[in-house]
Amino acid sequence: QQYFWARPGSLVSNGPFTLDTWRYKRDMRMVRNPHYHSPKMTTLDTIHAMTIADPNTAVLAFESGQMDWLSSVNVDYQPDMLLQQSNGERNNIHAFPTFGTDFFSFNCRPFLNNGNKNPFSNAAVRRAFVLATDRQSIVEHATRLREPTVTSIVPPDSIVGYGRVEGLDFNPIRAKEELAIAGWVDRDGDGRVEDAQGNLFPAIDLLYTTNTPRYKWVSLELRDQWNKYLGVTVELRGTDNKFFSSDLRAGNFMVARGRWYGDYGDPTTFLDIFRSDNGNNDRGYSNPAIDEALDLAAIEQDQAKRFAMLRDVEEQ
């Protein structure tokens, strides 16, 4: 596809700026929209947005004054920069929560791409891995940013009237119990779990992106935690965004990093990705009861009842 609709002169915009020029993977220039309904909202006449693939180069461009604003700082030393800010040594970097959630997805399909049975098709196995995840340790030792940790997909208290859902928190004892329910137990005392036939839990293919160091450190932490608390082996596989997206769509993973930002202020902007036929359901998760519950919530006109129905969906 040529995406002609997205090119200058064709792209329809009702915002304060319109697209003037666009050089793919290089830069784009936006100019003030003379038809915008609130022209005094901004004093800028133009915006020059540059594309810089390497995060270190982007930070250097900002520090040297070549750029006025950097929307994200994805460098190894990001925690050090934030520490400088908290110590009063730097005033040009700020961290704030967004309407989004970082998570790791389980492939829920009955079989993996190689034809082998997929242990994560069992909900008890998925619960075990969630219960064996120490989120606080991740934000303190892996990302070192001390982000708020959550046990739900919808950010808590982010939607007026919806409240919060408390999901599965860190509980390594219960994690082993859930794994045992699924038939995986350390039967010979070697620290590794096996099924009833003595087969080891298959090595877990954990897929993450290499565009930022963040996901590598989180993946390493998950590998160590799941090894320690569940007695399983995790093999990390880092790829760039292009191959990562392709593997997600093809279901070529067992566990994969994920991130979702809400598009509008309603729980369904997050919960709809769990519909069986949703285009963003990379996990292959399919539950007719969830699909039906979402359909019923969609036609409920009482907002309080509707939110209660959606909370029930998320809690499942």
VMD Tcl script that draws the C-alpha trace (Angstrom):
set ca {
  {0.00 0.00 0.00}
  {1.20 3.49 -0.81}
  {-0.75 5.28 1.97}
  {-1.50 8.27 -0.26}
  {-4.08 9.47 2.26}
  {-1.27 10.16 4.76}
  {0.77 12.38 2.46}
  {0.94 16.17 2.50}
  {-2.01 17.71 0.70}
  {-4.17 14.62 1.26}
  {-4.10 14.07 5.00}
  {-7.25 15.50 6.58}
  {-6.57 17.36 9.84}
  {-8.85 19.29 12.18}
  {-6.09 19.99 14.71}
  {-4.00 23.14 15.22}
  {-1.44 21.98 12.63}
  {-1.49 20.44 9.16}
  {1.18 18.33 7.47}
  {3.35 20.38 5.12}
  {6.17 17.97 4.19}
  {7.08 14.40 5.11}
  {10.33 12.61 4.34}
  {9.88 8.99 5.39}
  {12.13 7.97 8.31}
  {13.76 11.42 8.19}
  {11.46 14.21 9.29}
  {8.15 15.98 8.84}
  {7.15 19.64 8.92}
  {3.80 20.84 10.22}
  {2.36 24.33 9.79}
  {-0.36 26.23 11.60}
  {-3.87 25.30 10.47}
  {-5.62 28.56 9.45}
  {-9.02 26.91 9.91}
  {-8.46 25.69 13.47}
  {-11.27 26.70 15.82}
  {-8.97 27.94 18.62}
  {-5.97 29.61 16.94}
  {-4.79 31.23 20.18}
  {-4.20 27.80 21.76}
  {-0.64 27.80 20.42}
  {1.90 30.48 19.55}
  {3.87 28.21 17.21}
  {3.70 28.66 13.44}
  {5.64 25.51 12.52}
  {6.85 22.25 14.04}
  {9.81 20.33 12.65}
  {9.65 16.72 13.86}
  {12.82 14.71 13.31}
  {13.09 10.93 13.22}
  {16.15 9.67 15.12}
  {16.28 5.90 15.45}
  {19.09 5.67 18.00}
  {17.94 6.85 21.45}
  {21.44 7.95 22.49}
  {21.73 10.14 19.39}
  {18.32 11.62 20.17}
  {19.38 12.56 23.70}
  {22.63 14.10 22.42}
  {20.64 16.15 19.88}
  {18.43 17.44 22.67}
  {21.31 18.17 25.05}
  {23.16 20.10 22.33}
  {20.12 22.25 21.55}
  {19.35 20.74 18.14}
  {15.95 19.69 19.43}
  {13.56 21.51 21.77}
  {11.56 18.55 22.98}
  {12.11 14.80 23.23}
  {8.91 12.86 23.88}
  {10.60 9.72 25.22}
  {14.02 9.01 26.69}
  {14.84 5.36 26.02}
  {18.47 5.15 27.06}
  {20.29 2.93 29.55}
  {21.03 5.89 31.79}
  {17.43 7.10 31.97}
  {17.20 6.29 35.74}
  {20.35 8.37 36.34}
  {18.83 11.33 34.51}
  {15.69 11.09 36.64}
  {17.83 10.86 39.78}
  {19.54 14.09 38.74}
  {16.09 15.66 38.36}
  {15.00 14.55 41.84}
  {18.28 15.88 43.30}
  {17.75 19.27 41.68}
  {20.68 18.79 39.28}
  {18.46 18.71 36.18}
  {15.17 20.42 35.38}
  {14.60 19.37 31.77}
  {13.34 15.81 32.26}
  {10.05 14.72 33.77}
  {8.40 11.33 34.36}
  {4.65 10.98 34.57}
  {2.13 8.12 34.32}
  {0.26 7.61 31.06}
  {-3.06 6.04 30.12}
  {-1.40 2.75 29.32}
  {-0.10 -0.52 30.70}
  {3.05 -2.57 30.11}
  {2.49 -6.33 30.23}
  {3.73 -9.65 28.90}
  {1.40 -11.81 26.80}
  {0.95 -15.56 26.93}
  {0.29 -17.40 23.70}
  {-3.05 -19.07 24.44}
  {-3.32 -21.23 21.31}
  {-3.58 -25.03 21.85}
  {-0.48 -25.69 19.74}
  {2.71 -23.76 19.07}
  {3.93 -22.99 15.56}
  {6.30 -25.98 15.72}
  {3.34 -28.31 16.28}
  {4.07 -28.97 19.95}
  {1.38 -28.66 22.59}
  {1.34 -25.24 24.19}
  {1.41 -25.39 28.02}
  {0.10 -21.80 28.19}
  {-3.22 -22.86 26.68}
  {-3.99 -24.00 30.25}
  {-5.31 -21.10 32.34}
  {-3.77 -22.57 35.51}
  {-0.31 -22.36 33.92}
  {-0.91 -18.73 32.99}
  {-2.05 -17.97 36.53}
  {1.05 -19.68 37.92}
  {3.39 -17.47 35.90}
  {1.53 -14.31 36.90}
  {1.66 -15.30 40.57}
  {5.39 -15.99 40.23}
  {6.08 -12.46 38.95}
  {7.46 -9.95 41.45}
  {6.53 -6.65 39.80}
  {8.07 -4.54 42.54}
  {11.44 -6.18 42.02}
  {11.16 -5.45 38.30}
  {10.61 -1.70 38.74}
  {13.31 -1.47 41.41}
  {16.04 -3.62 39.88}
  {15.27 -4.04 36.15}
  {13.87 -0.71 34.98}
  {15.08 1.14 38.11}
  {12.32 3.71 37.50}
  {9.96 2.62 40.30}
  {6.91 2.86 38.06}
  {3.51 2.15 39.64}
  {2.82 -1.58 39.54}
  {-0.66 -2.88 38.72}
  {-2.48 -6.20 38.65}
  {-5.01 -5.15 36.00}
  {-4.98 -4.18 32.34}
  {-7.01 -0.98 32.84}
  {-4.89 1.57 34.75}
  {-6.44 1.86 38.26}
  {-8.65 4.92 38.89}
  {-7.91 6.25 35.39}
  {-11.59 6.26 34.34}
  {-14.11 8.14 36.46}
  {-16.67 5.76 37.90}
  {-14.87 2.56 36.91}
  {-12.57 2.32 39.91}
  {-9.97 -0.40 40.00}
  {-9.70 -4.16 39.62}
  {-7.37 -6.16 41.84}
  {-5.91 -9.08 39.93}
  {-3.31 -11.71 40.79}
  {-0.41 -10.36 42.82}
  {2.96 -11.92 43.66}
  {2.43 -15.19 45.55}
  {5.09 -17.85 44.77}
  {3.49 -20.48 47.01}
  {0.16 -20.26 45.23}
  {2.06 -20.12 41.92}
  {3.44 -23.62 42.52}
  {-0.03 -24.81 43.52}
  {-1.50 -23.54 40.25}
  {1.30 -25.18 38.28}
  {0.60 -28.44 40.12}
  {-3.10 -28.17 39.25}
  {-2.01 -28.09 35.61}
  {0.05 -31.24 36.19}
  {3.52 -29.73 36.45}
  {5.41 -30.81 39.58}
  {9.05 -31.32 40.56}
  {8.75 -35.09 40.83}
  {12.43 -36.03 41.16}
  {13.68 -33.18 43.36}
  {16.02 -31.69 40.76}
  {14.41 -28.25 40.92}
  {12.69 -28.64 37.55}
  {9.00 -29.37 37.05}
  {7.79 -32.31 34.98}
  {4.44 -33.65 33.80}
  {3.02 -37.04 34.84}
  {5.13 -38.78 32.17}
  {8.34 -37.17 33.45}
  {8.67 -34.67 30.59}
  {10.27 -31.38 31.57}
  {8.27 -28.20 31.16}
  {9.32 -27.02 27.68}
  {11.86 -24.23 27.42}
  {9.93 -20.96 27.20}
  {10.47 -18.75 24.17}
  {10.23 -15.19 25.55}
  {10.06 -12.59 22.78}
  {10.95 -8.93 23.31}
  {11.97 -5.90 21.25}
  {15.50 -4.53 21.17}
  {14.63 -0.93 20.30}
  {15.03 0.05 23.95}
  {17.11 -1.58 26.71}
  {14.06 -1.58 29.01}
  {12.52 -4.79 27.67}
  {15.81 -6.67 27.77}
  {16.27 -5.93 31.48}
  {12.64 -6.79 32.28}
  {12.92 -10.04 30.31}
  {16.09 -11.01 32.15}
  {14.35 -10.38 35.47}
  {11.35 -12.51 34.43}
  {13.68 -15.30 33.34}
  {15.36 -15.37 36.74}
  {12.10 -15.10 38.71}
  {10.32 -17.88 36.83}
  {13.39 -20.09 37.09}
  {13.58 -19.47 40.84}
  {9.91 -19.73 41.76}
  {8.61 -22.25 39.18}
  {11.61 -24.35 38.17}
  {11.32 -23.65 34.43}
  {13.81 -22.65 31.74}
  {13.33 -19.40 29.82}
  {15.14 -18.59 26.58}
  {15.18 -14.93 25.57}
  {14.71 -13.85 21.95}
  {15.21 -10.18 21.12}
  {14.21 -8.78 17.72}
  {13.63 -5.38 16.14}
  {10.11 -4.00 15.87}
  {9.47 -5.24 12.33}
  {10.25 -8.89 13.06}
  {8.63 -8.64 16.48}
  {5.30 -7.53 14.98}
  {5.48 -10.27 12.37}
  {6.11 -12.95 15.02}
  {3.24 -11.63 17.15}
  {0.74 -11.80 14.28}
  {1.93 -15.28 13.37}
  {1.76 -16.54 16.96}
  {5.48 -17.34 16.86}
  {6.13 -16.99 20.59}
  {5.23 -18.44 23.96}
  {5.55 -15.24 26.00}
  {5.97 -11.78 24.47}
  {6.30 -8.27 25.78}
  {3.29 -6.01 25.29}
  {2.13 -2.46 25.81}
  {-1.26 -0.88 25.31}
  {-2.29 2.77 25.44}
  {-5.96 3.69 25.67}
  {-7.46 5.56 22.72}
  {-10.48 6.88 24.59}
  {-11.68 7.19 28.19}
  {-13.54 3.92 28.57}
  {-12.53 0.44 29.85}
  {-13.33 -1.12 26.47}
  {-10.33 0.62 24.92}
  {-8.33 -2.00 26.87}
  {-10.79 -4.89 27.27}
  {-11.70 -5.19 23.59}
  {-8.25 -6.62 22.84}
  {-9.46 -9.81 24.58}
  {-12.26 -10.39 22.08}
  {-11.71 -13.56 20.08}
  {-11.94 -11.71 16.76}
  {-10.16 -8.50 17.72}
  {-7.34 -7.56 15.36}
  {-5.07 -6.75 18.32}
  {-5.62 -10.09 20.04}
  {-2.12 -11.38 19.27}
  {-2.40 -13.91 22.09}
  {-4.97 -16.03 20.31}
  {-7.11 -15.85 23.45}
  {-10.65 -17.05 22.80}
  {-13.38 -17.23 25.42}
  {-17.02 -17.18 24.23}
  {-18.17 -16.14 27.72}
  {-15.93 -13.05 27.58}
  {-17.14 -12.20 24.07}
  {-20.76 -12.47 25.20}
  {-20.15 -10.41 28.34}
  {-18.55 -7.63 26.29}
  {-21.48 -7.70 23.86}
  {-23.98 -7.41 26.71}
  {-22.05 -4.54 28.27}
  {-22.05 -2.75 24.92}
  {-25.86 -2.49 24.93}
  {-26.25 -1.67 28.63}
  {-27.35 1.97 28.93}
  {-26.99 2.31 32.69}
  {-23.36 3.43 33.12}
  {-22.96 2.09 36.67}
  {-24.29 -1.34 35.64}
  {-22.17 -1.30 32.50}
  {-18.99 -0.53 34.45}
  {-19.82 -3.33 36.90}
  {-20.21 -5.74 33.98}
  {-16.88 -4.65 32.52}
  {-15.15 -5.04 35.90}
  {-16.47 -8.61 36.00}
  {-14.91 -9.19 32.58}
  {-11.56 -7.84 33.69}
  {-11.60 -9.84 36.91}
  {-12.01 -13.05 34.90}
}
mol new
graphics top color blue
foreach p $ca { graphics top sphere $p radius 0.5 }
foreach p [lrange $ca 0 end-1] q [lrange $ca 1 end] { graphics top cylinder $p $q radius 0.2 }
display resetview
